[in-house]
């Protein structure tokens, strides 16, 4: 590199190059990074960032295709949701705004798309705590009480010293009722924020019902107030020729009240209605893994006390105590007698698929964990059932199998489908591929069996804890 000496005349370039500047495109900020949502129960908690902050499923999904907000520097959005009236208030702070090539996001409109008319100005929001302090009581006053139980969990610590707590109640109402529909519209943001894949339901459809779980507090004068703890929405389907199926579509317990038995109380209340009104059965619409786990625990507990089922369970347990499992025994352990499946549906409204999920748990909870031979036989029966399920699926695909193979195009693996034919001879290369694939499938099957055993044991422990509390 040549150094230019002081006083030396500059040598002009033969060709001068033009410098071209590029405007930096605004990368945006993800909604998850700049938005905080707080649940508050009084005016004093509004503005206090130490208030109860929820953990939404994914805020990004609520802001366009890429989940980003554009045009702001140092943006922070605090959203305050009242658990008294379920109105909301949003507060924005930012250093500056500028159009970096993708415009400036209209924050008010974006949040209105999530919170709708429940999002109000600060003055109205603060006033709503006193103006609508009896909102829940007013809306639910005409509802039918499905269940009423003593107060549960740590809620007793929130009760005023001069108050007498009557109960935690589950109240059933139709969403076509206008005040109920209005209350549900204020709950929709919580569904969007806290339920994966959650979406609003059609409150104009008369077949929608909603179950509210509330804490009812009565003072010494006899007056009372209600606090909403959670809710479940259920739809009544026509079932040919003259019955109805009940499907639970949404269930949500407010985050600060979770883990105290209110979700279980909601599910038990729906089951009670299904049995008392003799619906065909109860189903769920895409339940989360946790909800399915809870549902299986509750149904297993119901089945354990179902007298007509006990002989079938005892027969399965007796078979496990034998030396070796034969095909007949394995078939018995893989599922309950067909006639029992229909009896369970008729009496408990548990559908066949759900009953099969509970069956192995029912057997496990009746086993002696110290009986090694019995437990080994049980795991073998679970393994046989898992393998049978996989093989049945393979046979349904007419021998077609999906396998992973390496490739030379920058991706880790590629999927191919091949038609298996056990009658044809294969060359060494194909034989090696089949051998490797067989090993991989065996490992995957073993992993599935281990997961099934883990799930069964976890549910059994939960069922035992439920049983001890009763």
HELIX and SHEET records of a PDB file:
HELIX    1   1 UNK A   31  UNK A   34  1                                   4    
HELIX    2   2 UNK A   43  UNK A   45  5                                   3    
HELIX    3   3 UNK A   60  UNK A   62  5                                   3    
HELIX    4   4 UNK A  107  UNK A  115  1                                   9    
HELIX    5   5 UNK A  116  UNK A  118  5                                   3    
HELIX    6   6 UNK A  122  UNK A  131  1                                  10    
HELIX    7   7 UNK A  135  UNK A  140  1                                   6    
HELIX    8   8 UNK A  153  UNK A  158  5                                   6    
HELIX    9   9 UNK A  178  UNK A  194  1                                  17    
HELIX   10  10 UNK A  255  UNK A  257  5                                   3    
HELIX   11  11 UNK A  262  UNK A  276  1                                  15    
HELIX   12  12 UNK A  289  UNK A  304  1                                  16    
HELIX   13  13 UNK A  307  UNK A  309  5                                   3    
HELIX   14  14 UNK A  310  UNK A  320  1                                  11    
HELIX   15  15 UNK A  327  UNK A  334  1                                   8    
HELIX   16  16 UNK A  338  UNK A  348  1                                  11    
HELIX   17  17 UNK A  352  UNK A  364  1                                  13    
HELIX   18  18 UNK A  372  UNK A  396  1                                  25    
HELIX   19  19 UNK A  428  UNK A  469  1                                  42    
SHEET    1   A 2 UNK A  29  UNK A  30  0                                        
SHEET    2   A 2 UNK A  68  UNK A  69 -1                                        
SHEET    1   B 4 UNK A  52  UNK A  53  0                                        
SHEET    2   B 4 UNK A  35  UNK A  40 -1                                        
SHEET    3   B 4 UNK A  76  UNK A  82  1                                        
SHEET    4   B 4 UNK A  88  UNK A  93 -1                                        
SHEET    1   C 2 UNK A  72  UNK A  73  0                                        
SHEET    2   C 2 UNK A  96  UNK A  97 -1                                        
SHEET    1   D 6 UNK A 144  UNK A 149  0                                        
SHEET    2   D 6 UNK A 163  UNK A 174 -1                                        
SHEET    3   D 6 UNK A 208  UNK A 219 -1                                        
SHEET    4   D 6 UNK A 224  UNK A 239 -1                                        
SHEET    5   D 6 UNK A 243  UNK A 253 -1                                        
SHEET    6   D 6 UNK A 282  UNK A 284  1                                        
SHEET    1   E 2 UNK A 400  UNK A 405  0                                        
SHEET    2   E 2 UNK A 414  UNK A 419 -1                                        
END                                                                             
